[in-house]
Amino acid sequence: MFPTLINSCSKDLVVCNWIDKVHIVRAGDVTASAVSLGDDFYVTNKHVVEDNLSIHLMKSDGSFVVAYVLPNGHKSDLVILSLNESPETLVNHLIPPRNMDDLHGIAYGVGRGKVRIFPRGNLISLPPENMKQARIHSTIRNLPGISGGALINSSGDLVGILASGSGLYNESVPVDILNEVIAESLVSKKEFLDRGKAFKLCTQLLSDITKLDQQPSALLLSEVKYNCDKANNKTLFDMAGQVFGTLGSFDESITFLEKSVELDPNSPTSLLSLAIALQFKRSYEKQVKVLDHLLTFVQDDPLVLRMSIQAAAFSKDQNFAKKSLEILRKNNPNAYHQAFEFLENHFESL
């Protein structure tokens, strides 16, 4: 049993009010978050519920109640929950806010065992229009348990549902997509369950591979590829790409990461992983294209800057070398002199 929620809050009232709107959920062995939409409706991630049609939701007094999953056929990683097994109506659509200032994440914090407010973060990139799995990217901390939590702005408006990311970068599904999910709920039950099973199998198989002390069998790798492809989920494509990368299977790693980038072109997590895989593959010209796009919204990441300098040199791309040097000079001046000397060895002039 988790401790009951603590009402004390040192943030602004518009932020503190969200503590009571975010709840802890349990789906099998997964503990995550869900956001209240009012009238006994909630929203969380599909990768949280997987192929379950009911999960447990913690109320404010610390007790758990059953929440029912409303299947949908939408491509995004969102699903509506209801305290009513057979709701006659659905939650009203939300008006998507446009303010992306002073972002906060409110979600279950695994270290504290309760819903908490995470430190303020900044917007990195927005999703292109009409891309169903593209996400809001920010510097909100990304920790286990936050999936399904709330991303709010300085006005206290819900702008996204926390989904995944790396330690440095957070990904949230925009509420624009939530309206589409609401409209498509209570349909496609079989499709929803089939995809949910693929979610579960892809996640479990990737976890099993990381625990092996030997190279996985061809059959196991085939099962991973089949189920992760069937899940068709941006987060799982990232995970699969990273796992294949650790195995040294860089062609498979690049394939999955390119699928992720195709679904979400402005994802720092996916682009960074893809750039690393391309570096191991020594595909420097392709790496330059990935890094060049990444530098449009991430310019202070030391790893991105270092790889940009190296990729420029090894691809003999002088224009990218000059661009990378200038960005490095602005964001990490202490490393500029060494980078300049490194590039001087690869170009006649800069």
C-alpha positions as CSV (number, residue, x, y, z in Angstrom):
1,M,0.0,0.0,0.0
2,F,1.3,3.4,-0.9
3,P,1.2,6.2,1.7
4,T,-1.8,8.6,1.4
5,L,-1.1,11.8,-0.5
6,I,0.3,14.8,1.3
7,N,-1.7,18.0,0.8
8,S,1.1,20.4,1.6
9,C,2.4,22.2,-1.5
10,S,4.9,25.0,-1.9
11,K,4.2,25.8,-5.5
12,D,1.7,28.2,-7.0
13,L,-2.0,27.4,-6.4
14,V,-2.6,26.6,-10.2
15,V,0.2,23.9,-9.9
16,C,-0.8,22.6,-6.5
17,N,-4.4,22.1,-7.5
18,W,-3.2,19.3,-9.8
19,I,-2.1,17.1,-7.0
20,D,-5.6,15.9,-6.4
21,K,-6.3,15.5,-10.2
22,V,-3.5,12.9,-10.8
23,H,-3.9,9.4,-9.4
24,I,-1.7,6.3,-9.0
25,V,-2.7,3.4,-11.1
26,R,-1.8,-0.3,-11.1
27,A,-2.0,-2.5,-14.1
28,G,-0.5,-5.9,-13.4
29,D,3.0,-5.3,-12.3
30,V,3.1,-1.7,-13.6
31,T,2.6,1.3,-11.3
32,A,2.0,4.6,-13.1
33,S,-0.2,7.6,-13.2
34,A,-3.6,8.7,-14.6
35,V,-5.1,12.2,-14.9
36,S,-8.7,12.9,-13.9
37,L,-10.9,14.3,-16.7
38,G,-13.9,14.8,-14.4
39,D,-17.2,12.9,-14.1
40,D,-15.3,9.6,-13.1
41,F,-13.2,9.6,-16.3
42,Y,-9.4,9.4,-16.4
43,V,-6.7,9.1,-19.0
44,T,-3.4,7.2,-19.0
45,N,-1.1,5.6,-21.5
46,K,-1.8,2.5,-23.6
47,H,1.6,1.1,-22.7
48,V,0.5,1.3,-19.0
49,V,-2.7,-0.8,-19.5
50,E,-1.4,-3.0,-22.2
51,D,-4.1,-5.7,-22.9
52,N,-6.0,-5.2,-19.6
53,L,-9.6,-4.1,-19.7
54,S,-9.6,-3.1,-16.0
55,I,-6.9,-1.7,-13.7
56,H,-6.8,-0.4,-10.2
57,L,-6.8,3.3,-9.4
58,M,-5.9,4.9,-6.1
59,K,-8.3,7.4,-4.6
60,S,-7.2,10.3,-2.4
61,D,-7.7,8.3,0.8
62,G,-5.2,5.7,-0.4
63,S,-7.7,3.0,-1.2
64,F,-7.9,1.4,-4.7
65,V,-11.0,1.1,-6.9
66,V,-11.4,-0.7,-10.2
67,A,-11.2,1.5,-13.3
68,Y,-12.4,0.2,-16.6
69,V,-10.4,0.6,-19.8
70,L,-12.4,2.0,-22.8
71,P,-10.8,0.5,-25.9
72,N,-9.9,2.7,-28.9
73,G,-8.3,2.2,-32.3
74,H,-6.3,5.4,-32.2
75,K,-2.6,5.2,-33.1
76,S,-1.6,7.4,-30.1
77,D,-0.4,6.1,-26.7
78,L,-3.6,7.2,-24.8
79,V,-6.6,5.4,-23.4
80,I,-9.6,6.6,-21.4
81,L,-10.5,5.0,-18.1
82,S,-14.0,5.0,-16.5
83,L,-15.2,4.1,-13.0
84,N,-18.4,3.0,-14.8
85,E,-18.0,-0.3,-16.6
86,S,-20.5,0.7,-19.3
87,P,-20.7,4.5,-19.5
88,E,-23.5,5.9,-21.6
89,T,-21.7,9.1,-22.4
90,L,-18.0,10.1,-22.7
91,V,-16.1,13.0,-21.2
92,N,-16.4,16.3,-22.9
93,H,-13.7,17.4,-25.4
94,L,-10.9,19.7,-24.1
95,I,-9.9,23.0,-25.6
96,P,-6.2,22.7,-26.3
97,P,-4.2,25.5,-24.7
98,R,-1.4,27.2,-26.6
99,N,0.7,28.5,-23.8
100,M,3.8,26.3,-23.3
101,D,5.6,28.5,-20.6
102,D,6.8,27.2,-17.3
103,L,6.0,23.5,-17.8
104,H,5.4,21.2,-14.8
105,G,4.9,17.5,-14.6
106,I,2.6,16.1,-11.9
107,A,2.8,12.3,-11.6
108,Y,3.6,9.3,-9.4
109,G,7.1,9.5,-8.1
110,V,8.5,6.0,-7.6
111,G,11.1,7.3,-5.1
112,R,8.6,8.9,-2.8
113,G,5.7,6.5,-3.4
114,K,3.1,9.3,-4.0
115,V,2.0,11.8,-6.6
116,R,4.4,14.7,-6.7
117,I,5.1,17.9,-8.6
118,F,8.3,17.7,-10.6
119,P,10.6,20.7,-11.0
120,R,9.8,23.2,-13.8
121,G,11.0,22.4,-17.3
122,N,11.2,24.2,-20.6
123,L,9.7,23.4,-24.0
124,I,12.2,21.8,-26.5
125,S,10.0,21.0,-29.5
126,L,6.4,20.7,-30.5
127,P,4.9,17.9,-32.7
128,P,4.2,18.5,-36.4
129,E,0.5,18.7,-37.2
130,N,-1.4,15.6,-38.1
131,M,1.2,13.2,-36.8
132,K,-0.7,10.9,-34.4
133,Q,2.3,9.7,-32.4
134,A,4.4,12.9,-32.3
135,R,4.8,14.5,-28.9
136,I,5.6,17.6,-26.9
137,H,9.3,17.4,-25.8
138,S,10.5,19.2,-22.7
139,T,13.2,19.2,-20.0
140,I,10.8,17.9,-17.4
141,R,12.5,15.1,-15.5
142,N,11.7,11.6,-16.8
143,L,11.5,8.9,-14.1
144,P,9.7,5.5,-13.7
145,G,6.0,5.9,-12.8
146,I,5.4,9.2,-14.5
147,S,3.7,7.6,-17.5
148,G,0.1,8.9,-17.7
149,G,0.8,12.0,-15.5
150,A,-0.1,15.6,-16.3
151,L,2.0,18.1,-18.2
152,I,0.6,21.6,-17.3
153,N,1.6,25.2,-18.2
154,S,2.0,28.3,-16.2
155,S,-1.7,29.0,-16.3
156,G,-2.5,25.5,-14.8
157,D,-3.9,24.2,-18.1
158,L,-3.4,20.6,-19.1
159,V,-1.2,20.6,-22.2
160,G,-0.2,17.0,-22.4
161,I,-0.1,13.5,-20.9
162,L,3.4,12.4,-19.8
163,A,4.5,9.3,-21.8
164,S,8.2,8.5,-21.8
165,G,11.6,9.8,-22.7
166,S,15.2,9.6,-21.6
167,G,16.7,10.9,-18.4
168,L,17.2,14.4,-19.9
169,Y,14.2,14.7,-22.2
170,N,10.5,14.1,-21.5
171,E,7.8,13.2,-24.0
172,S,4.2,14.0,-23.6
173,V,1.2,13.3,-25.8
174,P,-0.6,16.6,-26.6
175,V,-4.2,17.1,-25.5
176,D,-5.1,17.8,-29.1
177,I,-4.8,14.1,-29.7
178,L,-6.8,13.3,-26.5
179,N,-9.9,14.7,-28.1
180,E,-9.5,12.3,-31.0
181,V,-9.0,9.4,-28.6
182,I,-12.2,10.4,-26.7
183,A,-14.1,10.4,-30.0
184,E,-12.8,7.0,-31.0
185,S,-13.3,5.3,-27.6
186,L,-15.6,2.3,-27.0
187,V,-14.7,0.9,-30.5
188,S,-12.2,-1.5,-31.9
189,K,-12.0,-3.8,-28.9
190,K,-10.3,-6.7,-30.7
191,E,-7.8,-4.4,-32.4
192,F,-7.1,-2.7,-29.0
193,L,-6.5,-6.0,-27.2
194,D,-4.3,-7.4,-30.0
195,R,-2.2,-4.3,-30.0
196,G,-2.1,-4.3,-26.2
197,K,-0.8,-7.9,-26.2
198,A,1.9,-6.8,-28.6
199,F,2.8,-3.9,-26.2
200,K,3.2,-6.4,-23.4
201,L,5.2,-9.0,-25.3
202,C,7.5,-6.4,-26.9
203,T,8.2,-4.9,-23.5
204,Q,8.7,-8.2,-21.8
205,L,11.0,-9.6,-24.5
206,L,13.2,-6.5,-24.6
207,S,13.5,-6.8,-20.8
208,D,14.4,-10.5,-21.1
209,I,17.1,-9.7,-23.6
210,T,18.8,-7.2,-21.3
211,K,19.0,-9.9,-18.6
212,L,20.8,-12.5,-20.8
213,D,24.5,-13.1,-20.3
214,Q,24.8,-14.5,-23.8
215,Q,23.7,-13.5,-27.3
216,P,19.9,-14.0,-27.7
217,S,18.7,-16.7,-30.1
218,A,17.5,-15.8,-33.6
219,L,14.0,-17.0,-32.6
220,L,13.9,-14.6,-29.7
221,L,15.1,-11.7,-31.8
222,S,12.5,-12.6,-34.4
223,E,9.8,-12.5,-31.7
224,V,11.0,-9.1,-30.6
225,K,10.8,-7.7,-34.0
226,Y,7.4,-9.1,-34.8
227,N,5.7,-7.9,-31.6
228,C,7.4,-4.5,-31.4
229,D,6.4,-3.9,-35.0
230,K,2.8,-5.0,-34.3
231,A,2.7,-2.6,-31.2
232,N,3.5,0.3,-33.6
233,N,4.4,2.5,-30.7
234,K,7.0,5.3,-30.7
235,T,8.3,4.5,-27.2
236,L,8.7,0.8,-27.9
237,F,10.5,1.6,-31.2
238,D,13.0,3.6,-29.2
239,M,13.4,0.8,-26.6
240,A,13.9,-1.8,-29.4
241,G,16.4,0.4,-31.2
242,Q,18.4,0.9,-28.0
243,V,18.4,-2.8,-27.1
244,F,19.5,-3.9,-30.6
245,G,22.3,-1.2,-30.3
246,T,23.6,-2.7,-27.1
247,L,23.7,-6.1,-28.9
248,G,25.8,-4.6,-31.6
249,S,23.0,-5.2,-34.2
250,F,23.3,-1.7,-35.6
251,D,21.3,-2.3,-38.7
252,E,18.3,-3.5,-36.7
253,S,18.9,-0.6,-34.2
254,I,18.8,2.0,-37.0
255,T,15.7,0.4,-38.5
256,F,13.7,0.7,-35.3
257,L,15.0,4.2,-34.5
258,E,14.2,5.5,-38.0
259,K,10.6,4.2,-37.5
260,S,10.5,6.2,-34.3
261,V,11.7,9.3,-36.0
262,E,9.2,8.9,-38.8
263,L,6.4,8.9,-36.2
264,D,7.9,11.8,-34.2
265,P,10.5,13.8,-36.2
266,N,11.3,16.3,-33.5
267,S,12.1,13.8,-30.7
268,P,15.5,14.5,-29.1
269,T,15.4,11.0,-27.5
270,S,15.0,9.2,-30.8
271,L,17.3,11.5,-32.8
272,L,20.1,11.2,-30.3
273,S,19.8,7.4,-30.1
274,L,19.8,7.3,-34.0
275,A,22.8,9.5,-34.2
276,I,24.7,7.2,-31.8
277,A,23.8,4.1,-33.8
278,L,24.8,5.7,-37.0
279,Q,28.2,6.7,-35.5
280,F,28.8,3.0,-34.5
281,K,27.9,2.1,-38.1
282,R,30.2,4.8,-39.3
283,S,27.4,6.2,-41.5
284,Y,28.7,9.8,-41.0
285,E,26.8,11.5,-43.8
286,K,23.5,10.2,-42.5
287,Q,24.6,11.1,-39.0
288,V,25.2,14.7,-40.1
289,K,21.6,14.9,-41.3
290,V,20.3,13.6,-38.0
291,L,22.5,15.9,-35.9
292,D,21.8,18.9,-38.1
293,H,18.1,18.5,-37.4
294,L,18.7,17.8,-33.7
295,L,20.7,21.0,-33.4
296,T,17.7,23.1,-34.4
297,F,16.3,22.6,-30.9
298,V,19.0,20.9,-28.7
299,Q,22.2,23.0,-28.7
300,D,23.5,22.7,-25.2
301,D,23.8,18.9,-24.9
302,P,27.5,18.0,-24.7
303,L,27.1,14.6,-26.4
304,V,25.2,16.2,-29.3
305,L,27.9,18.9,-29.7
306,R,30.7,16.3,-29.5
307,M,29.2,14.0,-32.1
308,S,28.5,17.0,-34.4
309,I,32.2,17.9,-34.4
310,Q,33.2,14.3,-35.0
311,A,30.6,13.7,-37.7
312,A,31.6,16.9,-39.5
313,A,35.2,15.8,-39.6
314,F,34.7,12.2,-40.6
315,S,32.1,13.1,-43.3
316,K,34.3,15.9,-44.6
317,D,31.3,18.3,-44.4
318,Q,32.9,21.7,-44.0
319,N,29.7,23.6,-43.8
320,F,28.4,21.5,-40.9
321,A,31.8,21.8,-39.3
322,K,31.6,25.6,-39.3
323,K,28.0,25.4,-38.0
324,S,28.8,23.0,-35.2
325,L,31.8,25.1,-34.2
326,E,29.8,28.2,-33.9
327,I,27.1,26.5,-31.8
328,L,29.8,25.0,-29.6
329,R,31.4,28.4,-29.1
330,K,28.1,29.8,-27.9
331,N,27.1,26.9,-25.7
332,N,30.4,25.4,-24.4
333,P,33.2,27.9,-25.0
334,N,35.6,26.0,-22.9
335,A,35.6,23.1,-25.4
336,Y,35.8,25.4,-28.5
337,H,39.6,25.5,-28.8
338,Q,40.1,21.7,-28.6
339,A,37.3,21.2,-31.1
340,F,38.8,23.8,-33.5
341,E,42.2,22.1,-33.4
342,F,40.5,18.7,-34.0
343,L,38.7,20.0,-37.1
344,E,41.9,21.7,-38.4
345,N,43.4,18.3,-38.9
346,H,40.6,17.3,-41.2
347,F,40.1,20.5,-43.3
348,E,42.6,22.7,-45.1
349,S,40.8,25.8,-43.8
350,L,37.8,26.7,-41.6
